[in-house]
Amino acid sequence: MRVLYWPCLLAAAAFLVWAHTHTDEIPVVLGFVLIAGGILGAAFPKPFAVTVLVLGAALFCAETLVHFGVLRAPYPPSAGLPWVALVGYVPAILGVGVGAGLRRFGSA
């Protein structure tokens, strides 16, 4: 099961970057972070911190790449570094926490 963790985590992060650069609806993207975190937390409950760090940073990385012109988005880039995009850690923590909690308490 550990062999599947990294490909699944990187695929989820890539999906979040893609979703964030293809819509200007922030609640939709934050919902995707919550759902992806819940699924990964339920499937892989042990690497909680790594999952939260990668999923939460995906939005900040996408915003930074849009700011520097590497990626295109349907919204104008921010004036400076997009520190507000770090709010993506909130649904990442909630999603992974709920998913891991359901997995751990469901198997008890």
N, C-alpha and C positions, 0 to 999 in steps of 0.2 A: 504494500500500500504506500510505502514511503517513496517508491519510484515514481508514482503518479503525482505526488504533491507538487513538485516544482513545475512540471508542464501545466498542471491545472491552475496553479497560482499565476504563472506568467500569462496564460491564456485569459484569465479573468482580468488581470491588469491591462493587457492589450485591448480587451473589449471595453474596459472603462475609458481608456484613452481614446479609442475610436468613438464611443458614444459621446464623450465630452466634446470632441471636436466636430461632431455632426449634428448637434442640437444646441440651441441656446436656452433650453429649459433646464435650469439648475435642479429643481425638485425631481425631475425625471432621472437625472444623472445620480443624484444622491440616493434615490430609490434603488437604482442599479447597484450602487456601492453596498447598500444595506442587504439586498438580495444575494449578491455575490459573496458578501461576507458571511451571511447565514449559511449558505450552501457549503462554502469552504470550511467554516467552523464546525459544521455538522459532520462533514466528511473527514476532516483532519483536525481534531480538537487539540492535539498536543502543541503544535507550533503556533500558539495563539499570537504571540508578540510579532513574529515574522509576518504572519498573514496580515495583521493590522498595519504594520509598517509599510508593506508593499501596496496594499489596497488603498490606504490613505494617501500615500505619496503619488499614486497614479494621476490624480486630478491636478496636483501641483506641478508634476512633470509635464502634463499635457498643456497646462496654461503657460508654463515657462517656454515650452517649444513654440507655442502660438505667438508669444511675446517676441521671441527672437526670429520669427518668420520661417521656422523649420516646418511647422504644420500650419494648415489653413483651417479656419473655423468660420461659422456663419455669424459671428459677432466680432466687434472690433477688439484688437488686443489691448491689454491693460497698459497704463502709462509706465508703471514700474514692474518690479517682480510681483507676481500675484500671491501675496501672503494670505489673502482671503481664501484662496483655494485650499488652505490647510484645514478648513472646516470639514473637508472630506474625511478626516480622521474620526469625527463623531459618529457618522453612520457605520464606518468600518469597525469601530470598537463595539458599537451596539450589535451589529450583525454577527460578527465573529463570536462575541460573547454569548448571544442568545443561541446561536447554532451549536457552539461547543457545550453550553450548559444543557441544552436539550439532549445532546448526544450522551453526555456523561450521566445525567440524571435519569435518562430514559433507559440506559442499560443497567442501572442499579437495581 
